[in-house]
Amino acid sequence: MGISFENFHLSTLTGFLQVDPLFADGTLNGNIVLNDLYTQLNFTTDLTINSLGVERDTIGDINAKIS
């Protein structure tokens, strides 16, 4: 099972969770793949967040690759 993100704005998620929409901001791209859901759950990711900001402070770009 996989989840893909393309130009997903993090402020959309924080707004949905009813916290300050500027708590986290940035643009998420990439994917998460879940394997062996019923036996030995594991996952891989290849994600990028561009222009990450937390509580109005700019962090920058983040890349995460996990296998």
N, C-alpha and C positions, 0 to 999 in steps of 0.2 A: 504494500500500500504506500502511496506517495502523496506528498503535498508540495505543490509548486507555488512560488510567489513571483509575481512580475509587477514591479513598480507599486508595491503595497506600502502605503504610508502608515507608519507605526502609530501616528496620532489617531487613526481610525480605530485601532484596537483600544487605546487608552480611553478614547471617548466612549466606546461601547462598554467598557468596564466601569464607567462612571467615575473616573478619576480625572484630574486635570488633563485636558487633551495635550498640553504642552509638557507633561511629565516626561514623555519620551517621544521624540520625533526623528524622522529619517525615512529613507526609502529602502525597503527590503526586497531583494531578488535572490532567487536560488531555489533549492529543493531540499526536502527531508524525505528519506525513504525508510520505512519500517519493515523489518524482515522477521520471519518466524514469530508471528503474533501469538500463536497458541503454544509454542514450546519454549524457546529460548529467545525472548524479545531482544532485538538489537536494531540499531539504526545507523544510517550514514547521512551526513549533511554536506551541503556545499552552498553556503549562504554568504551574502554580502549585504551590509547595511551602509548606505552612502549617507553622509552628512548627519550622523547620529548626534542627537542632542538630548540631554537629560536635565530636566528642570531648568531649561533655558541656557544651559552651558553646552558649548559645542565640544564634542568628543572627537569627531572625525569619522573616517571610514573604517569599517571592521570587516574582515574576511574570516569565515569559520569553515574549516573542512574537518569533519570527524568521520572516522570509519571504524 
